[in-house]
């Protein structure tokens, strides 16, 4: 398709330009562009509706600031992607620092299986390369872009950052089975848990039911393996803190449906705490709650 070729060509040009700019200037340019463009897009109305529902105590000016911040973070994250392979653990400048490294040390010593979960906070693309750099071969899921040519370019950037041997599972039934086998062989798996899953289960997220993937809970209960909360805090342009928390406790073996819901709720609660700490760094732009649209109408 001609449109896909044009989009892929434009993406290659953008990557070259951002690489010439360097990580800090790329981040600043990407953030500035989306701070200007994002509020003009319909997704900003979705973000405002989500904020009305999840954080009703916010004023309108607070919501405007957070939505603009979410666009800024998204623009920075996209512009930093061409530099992902060059970002290293460091004490200053472009790169990342680590909090909670002792949990990763223990996990690396004991081995897998284990499951990491995170949310679209800060530059979430950093999690895979950083955990791999710390000696844990983390596999993950991916959702292919509709443009196959652009998807290949983006996947190449991720492979450059994580290593050519990184294992990625396509979203869907076949990918889920492959991930199950990966854990069964003692592997490490990363999952993003903050997106809507129509085939998930309804679990409270900011005190409102949201369709949430239950696969992580089912995997963890099946293997009784470590569940590791991990997320990225943006400290500045191309500068981050990777935060790893202690493994999440699992309930004793009991009713599977009840335990699956309990683990999934605990995951949502952990993500809520991260988002409340830095709401402008979360991706509020997708339709996370079915009631958000009507809530926006009530809020005006």
DAZICOR-V902110 format. One record per run of one state. SS is the DSSP state (H for helix, E for strand, - for the rest). FROM is the first residue (numbers start at 0). LEN is the number of residues. If there is no record, write none. Layout:
BEGIN
{{SS & FROM & LEN} {SS & FROM & LEN}}
END
This chain:
BEGIN
{{- & 0 & 1} {H & 1 & 20} {- & 21 & 1} {H & 22 & 18} {- & 40 & 2} {H & 42 & 12} {- & 54 & 5} {H & 59 & 27} {- & 86 & 2} {E & 88 & 1} {- & 89 & 5} {E & 94 & 5} {- & 99 & 1} {H & 100 & 10} {- & 110 & 3} {E & 113 & 5} {- & 118 & 2} {E & 120 & 1} {- & 121 & 4} {H & 125 & 8} {- & 133 & 4} {E & 137 & 5} {- & 142 & 5} {H & 147 & 15} {- & 162 & 5} {E & 167 & 3} {- & 170 & 2} {H & 172 & 12} {- & 184 & 3} {E & 187 & 5} {- & 192 & 8} {E & 200 & 5} {- & 205 & 2} {E & 207 & 5} {- & 212 & 2} {H & 214 & 9} {- & 223 & 2} {E & 225 & 11} {- & 236 & 2} {E & 238 & 9} {- & 247 & 8} {H & 255 & 22} {- & 277 & 1} {H & 278 & 3} {E & 281 & 1} {- & 282 & 9} {H & 291 & 8} {- & 299 & 1}}
END
